[in-house]
Amino acid sequence: MVEFLGQGWRFPIQVNGRGGLDWSSGQEAIAEAIWIILATPRRSRIMAPEFGCGIHDFVFAPNNAATRATIESEVQTALIRWEPRVDVLRVAAIGQTDAPNTLLIEVEYRIRANNAARNIVYPFYINEGPA
């Protein structure tokens, strides 16, 4: 399975008990790659300024339906562009009543190589700006 899904350093990078780096492969490597895409603000990598996801531009946006819809679109666009191993099935930005500045971004995707359906939930924190 590693041959067609890929292998890379485990994220976050850390030294293991043997003094080397741990590797991740297969479905785990894809989930880590999706997390990296969502966690990386665009324009934060000097050599690849377009890499990442535009959700970080909404840190001070109001937590309303329009913002959540735009965040969903940004996530979908970023994953389609930067993770060619998956088909994005659904993205939902869900507000939390007990934590009004927290959005849970649910991403459902299918791995193209083996048709396995997976999901990931990415927490995104907004600090509402003026309405």
MARMIMI-635715 format. One record per residue (C-alpha): z, x, y; residue in three letters; chain. Coordinates in steps of 0.5 Angstrom, whole numbers, plus 500, padded with zeros to 3 digits. Each point is the difference from the previous one (the first is absolute). Layout:
BEGIN
<node><c3>Z</c3><c1>X</c1><c2>Y</c2><code>ALA</code><unit>A</unit></node>
...
END
This chain:
BEGIN
<node><c3>500</c3><c1>500</c1><c2>500</c2><code>MET</code><unit>A</unit></node>
<node><c3>501</c3><c1>506</c1><c2>505</c2><code>VAL</code><unit>A</unit></node>
<node><c3>493</c3><c1>502</c1><c2>500</c2><code>GLU</code><unit>A</unit></node>
<node><c3>498</c3><c1>494</c1><c2>503</c2><code>PHE</code><unit>A</unit></node>
<node><c3>506</c3><c1>498</c1><c2>504</c2><code>LEU</code><unit>A</unit></node>
<node><c3>501</c3><c1>507</c1><c2>503</c2><code>GLY</code><unit>A</unit></node>
<node><c3>506</c3><c1>504</c1><c2>501</c2><code>GLN</code><unit>A</unit></node>
<node><c3>504</c3><c1>503</c1><c2>506</c2><code>GLY</code><unit>A</unit></node>
<node><c3>507</c3><c1>502</c1><c2>502</c2><code>TRP</code><unit>A</unit></node>
<node><c3>505</c3><c1>495</c1><c2>500</c2><code>ARG</code><unit>A</unit></node>
<node><c3>502</c3><c1>497</c1><c2>506</c2><code>PHE</code><unit>A</unit></node>
<node><c3>505</c3><c1>501</c1><c2>504</c2><code>PRO</code><unit>A</unit></node>
<node><c3>498</c3><c1>508</c1><c2>498</c2><code>ILE</code><unit>A</unit></node>
<node><c3>507</c3><c1>503</c1><c2>497</c2><code>GLN</code><unit>A</unit></node>
<node><c3>502</c3><c1>506</c1><c2>496</c2><code>VAL</code><unit>A</unit></node>
<node><c3>502</c3><c1>498</c1><c2>493</c2><code>ASN</code><unit>A</unit></node>
<node><c3>505</c3><c1>503</c1><c2>495</c2><code>GLY</code><unit>A</unit></node>
<node><c3>495</c3><c1>505</c1><c2>498</c2><code>ARG</code><unit>A</unit></node>
<node><c3>499</c3><c1>503</c1><c2>507</c2><code>GLY</code><unit>A</unit></node>
<node><c3>493</c3><c1>497</c1><c2>500</c2><code>GLY</code><unit>A</unit></node>
<node><c3>497</c3><c1>493</c1><c2>503</c2><code>LEU</code><unit>A</unit></node>
<node><c3>499</c3><c1>494</c1><c2>496</c2><code>ASP</code><unit>A</unit></node>
<node><c3>493</c3><c1>496</c1><c2>499</c2><code>TRP</code><unit>A</unit></node>
<node><c3>499</c3><c1>493</c1><c2>500</c2><code>SER</code><unit>A</unit></node>
<node><c3>494</c3><c1>497</c1><c2>496</c2><code>SER</code><unit>A</unit></node>
<node><c3>496</c3><c1>494</c1><c2>498</c2><code>GLY</code><unit>A</unit></node>
<node><c3>503</c3><c1>493</c1><c2>503</c2><code>GLN</code><unit>A</unit></node>
<node><c3>506</c3><c1>504</c1><c2>503</c2><code>GLU</code><unit>A</unit></node>
<node><c3>495</c3><c1>505</c1><c2>504</c2><code>ALA</code><unit>A</unit></node>
<node><c3>496</c3><c1>494</c1><c2>503</c2><code>ILE</code><unit>A</unit></node>
<node><c3>507</c3><c1>496</c1><c2>502</c2><code>ALA</code><unit>A</unit></node>
<node><c3>502</c3><c1>506</c1><c2>504</c2><code>GLU</code><unit>A</unit></node>
<node><c3>493</c3><c1>501</c1><c2>503</c2><code>ALA</code><unit>A</unit></node>
<node><c3>501</c3><c1>493</c1><c2>503</c2><code>ILE</code><unit>A</unit></node>
<node><c3>507</c3><c1>501</c1><c2>502</c2><code>TRP</code><unit>A</unit></node>
<node><c3>497</c3><c1>507</c1><c2>504</c2><code>ILE</code><unit>A</unit></node>
<node><c3>495</c3><c1>496</c1><c2>503</c2><code>ILE</code><unit>A</unit></node>
<node><c3>504</c3><c1>494</c1><c2>503</c2><code>LEU</code><unit>A</unit></node>
<node><c3>506</c3><c1>505</c1><c2>502</c2><code>ALA</code><unit>A</unit></node>
<node><c3>495</c3><c1>505</c1><c2>504</c2><code>THR</code><unit>A</unit></node>
<node><c3>498</c3><c1>498</c1><c2>507</c2><code>PRO</code><unit>A</unit></node>
<node><c3>493</c3><c1>501</c1><c2>502</c2><code>ARG</code><unit>A</unit></node>
<node><c3>499</c3><c1>506</c1><c2>505</c2><code>ARG</code><unit>A</unit></node>
<node><c3>506</c3><c1>503</c1><c2>497</c2><code>SER</code><unit>A</unit></node>
<node><c3>496</c3><c1>505</c1><c2>496</c2><code>ARG</code><unit>A</unit></node>
<node><c3>497</c3><c1>505</c1><c2>504</c2><code>ILE</code><unit>A</unit></node>
<node><c3>494</c3><c1>502</c1><c2>495</c2><code>MET</code><unit>A</unit></node>
<node><c3>499</c3><c1>493</c1><c2>498</c2><code>ALA</code><unit>A</unit></node>
<node><c3>502</c3><c1>495</c1><c2>506</c2><code>PRO</code><unit>A</unit></node>
<node><c3>497</c3><c1>494</c1><c2>497</c2><code>GLU</code><unit>A</unit></node>
<node><c3>504</c3><c1>500</c1><c2>494</c2><code>PHE</code><unit>A</unit></node>
<node><c3>506</c3><c1>495</c1><c2>499</c2><code>GLY</code><unit>A</unit></node>
<node><c3>501</c3><c1>493</c1><c2>502</c2><code>CYS</code><unit>A</unit></node>
<node><c3>500</c3><c1>497</c1><c2>507</c2><code>GLY</code><unit>A</unit></node>
<node><c3>507</c3><c1>496</c1><c2>498</c2><code>ILE</code><unit>A</unit></node>
<node><c3>504</c3><c1>505</c1><c2>504</c2><code>HIS</code><unit>A</unit></node>
<node><c3>496</c3><c1>498</c1><c2>507</c2><code>ASP</code><unit>A</unit></node>
<node><c3>504</c3><c1>493</c1><c2>499</c2><code>PHE</code><unit>A</unit></node>
<node><c3>507</c3><c1>503</c1><c2>500</c2><code>VAL</code><unit>A</unit></node>
<node><c3>502</c3><c1>497</c1><c2>506</c2><code>PHE</code><unit>A</unit></node>
<node><c3>496</c3><c1>493</c1><c2>499</c2><code>ALA</code><unit>A</unit></node>
<node><c3>503</c3><c1>494</c1><c2>500</c2><code>PRO</code><unit>A</unit></node>
<node><c3>501</c3><c1>497</c1><c2>493</c2><code>ASN</code><unit>A</unit></node>
<node><c3>496</c3><c1>494</c1><c2>500</c2><code>ASN</code><unit>A</unit></node>
<node><c3>494</c3><c1>497</c1><c2>496</c2><code>ALA</code><unit>A</unit></node>
<node><c3>495</c3><c1>504</c1><c2>504</c2><code>ALA</code><unit>A</unit></node>
<node><c3>503</c3><c1>507</c1><c2>499</c2><code>THR</code><unit>A</unit></node>
<node><c3>501</c3><c1>499</c1><c2>492</c2><code>ARG</code><unit>A</unit></node>
<node><c3>493</c3><c1>498</c1><c2>499</c2><code>ALA</code><unit>A</unit></node>
<node><c3>498</c3><c1>506</c1><c2>504</c2><code>THR</code><unit>A</unit></node>
<node><c3>504</c3><c1>504</c1><c2>496</c2><code>ILE</code><unit>A</unit></node>
<node><c3>497</c3><c1>497</c1><c2>494</c2><code>GLU</code><unit>A</unit></node>
<node><c3>493</c3><c1>502</c1><c2>502</c2><code>SER</code><unit>A</unit></node>
<node><c3>502</c3><c1>507</c1><c2>502</c2><code>GLU</code><unit>A</unit></node>
<node><c3>503</c3><c1>501</c1><c2>493</c2><code>VAL</code><unit>A</unit></node>
<node><c3>494</c3><c1>497</c1><c2>496</c2><code>GLN</code><unit>A</unit></node>
<node><c3>495</c3><c1>504</c1><c2>505</c2><code>THR</code><unit>A</unit></node>
<node><c3>504</c3><c1>507</c1><c2>498</c2><code>ALA</code><unit>A</unit></node>
<node><c3>501</c3><c1>499</c1><c2>493</c2><code>LEU</code><unit>A</unit></node>
<node><c3>492</c3><c1>498</c1><c2>499</c2><code>ILE</code><unit>A</unit></node>
<node><c3>498</c3><c1>506</c1><c2>504</c2><code>ARG</code><unit>A</unit></node>
<node><c3>505</c3><c1>505</c1><c2>497</c2><code>TRP</code><unit>A</unit></node>
<node><c3>502</c3><c1>498</c1><c2>493</c2><code>GLU</code><unit>A</unit></node>
<node><c3>493</c3><c1>500</c1><c2>496</c2><code>PRO</code><unit>A</unit></node>
<node><c3>504</c3><c1>499</c1><c2>494</c2><code>ARG</code><unit>A</unit></node>
<node><c3>502</c3><c1>493</c1><c2>501</c2><code>VAL</code><unit>A</unit></node>
<node><c3>498</c3><c1>493</c1><c2>502</c2><code>ASP</code><unit>A</unit></node>
<node><c3>504</c3><c1>497</c1><c2>505</c2><code>VAL</code><unit>A</unit></node>
<node><c3>502</c3><c1>493</c1><c2>497</c2><code>LEU</code><unit>A</unit></node>
<node><c3>505</c3><c1>497</c1><c2>505</c2><code>ARG</code><unit>A</unit></node>
<node><c3>504</c3><c1>503</c1><c2>506</c2><code>VAL</code><unit>A</unit></node>
<node><c3>505</c3><c1>496</c1><c2>503</c2><code>ALA</code><unit>A</unit></node>
<node><c3>505</c3><c1>502</c1><c2>506</c2><code>ALA</code><unit>A</unit></node>
<node><c3>506</c3><c1>495</c1><c2>499</c2><code>ILE</code><unit>A</unit></node>
<node><c3>506</c3><c1>500</c1><c2>505</c2><code>GLY</code><unit>A</unit></node>
<node><c3>507</c3><c1>500</c1><c2>498</c2><code>GLN</code><unit>A</unit></node>
<node><c3>505</c3><c1>495</c1><c2>503</c2><code>THR</code><unit>A</unit></node>
<node><c3>506</c3><c1>504</c1><c2>498</c2><code>ASP</code><unit>A</unit></node>
<node><c3>497</c3><c1>506</c1><c2>503</c2><code>ALA</code><unit>A</unit></node>
<node><c3>495</c3><c1>497</c1><c2>506</c2><code>PRO</code><unit>A</unit></node>
<node><c3>497</c3><c1>507</c1><c2>502</c2><code>ASN</code><unit>A</unit></node>
<node><c3>498</c3><c1>502</c1><c2>492</c2><code>THR</code><unit>A</unit></node>
<node><c3>494</c3><c1>498</c1><c2>497</c2><code>LEU</code><unit>A</unit></node>
<node><c3>498</c3><c1>501</c1><c2>493</c2><code>LEU</code><unit>A</unit></node>
<node><c3>493</c3><c1>502</c1><c2>499</c2><code>ILE</code><unit>A</unit></node>
<node><c3>498</c3><c1>497</c1><c2>493</c2><code>GLU</code><unit>A</unit></node>
<node><c3>494</c3><c1>503</c1><c2>497</c2><code>VAL</code><unit>A</unit></node>
<node><c3>497</c3><c1>498</c1><c2>494</c2><code>GLU</code><unit>A</unit></node>
<node><c3>494</c3><c1>505</c1><c2>497</c2><code>TYR</code><unit>A</unit></node>
<node><c3>496</c3><c1>501</c1><c2>494</c2><code>ARG</code><unit>A</unit></node>
<node><c3>499</c3><c1>507</c1><c2>497</c2><code>ILE</code><unit>A</unit></node>
<node><c3>492</c3><c1>500</c1><c2>500</c2><code>ARG</code><unit>A</unit></node>
<node><c3>500</c3><c1>505</c1><c2>494</c2><code>ALA</code><unit>A</unit></node>
<node><c3>504</c3><c1>496</c1><c2>495</c2><code>ASN</code><unit>A</unit></node>
<node><c3>501</c3><c1>493</c1><c2>503</c2><code>ASN</code><unit>A</unit></node>
<node><c3>507</c3><c1>500</c1><c2>501</c2><code>ALA</code><unit>A</unit></node>
<node><c3>503</c3><c1>496</c1><c2>505</c2><code>ALA</code><unit>A</unit></node>
<node><c3>506</c3><c1>503</c1><c2>504</c2><code>ARG</code><unit>A</unit></node>
<node><c3>504</c3><c1>498</c1><c2>506</c2><code>ASN</code><unit>A</unit></node>
<node><c3>504</c3><c1>504</c1><c2>505</c2><code>ILE</code><unit>A</unit></node>
<node><c3>505</c3><c1>498</c1><c2>506</c2><code>VAL</code><unit>A</unit></node>
<node><c3>500</c3><c1>504</c1><c2>506</c2><code>TYR</code><unit>A</unit></node>
<node><c3>506</c3><c1>499</c1><c2>505</c2><code>PRO</code><unit>A</unit></node>
<node><c3>498</c3><c1>500</c1><c2>507</c2><code>PHE</code><unit>A</unit></node>
<node><c3>504</c3><c1>500</c1><c2>506</c2><code>TYR</code><unit>A</unit></node>
<node><c3>499</c3><c1>497</c1><c2>507</c2><code>ILE</code><unit>A</unit></node>
<node><c3>504</c3><c1>500</c1><c2>506</c2><code>ASN</code><unit>A</unit></node>
<node><c3>497</c3><c1>494</c1><c2>504</c2><code>GLU</code><unit>A</unit></node>
<node><c3>497</c3><c1>501</c1><c2>506</c2><code>GLY</code><unit>A</unit></node>
<node><c3>500</c3><c1>495</c1><c2>506</c2><code>PRO</code><unit>A</unit></node>
<node><c3>497</c3><c1>493</c1><c2>498</c2><code>ALA</code><unit>A</unit></node>
END
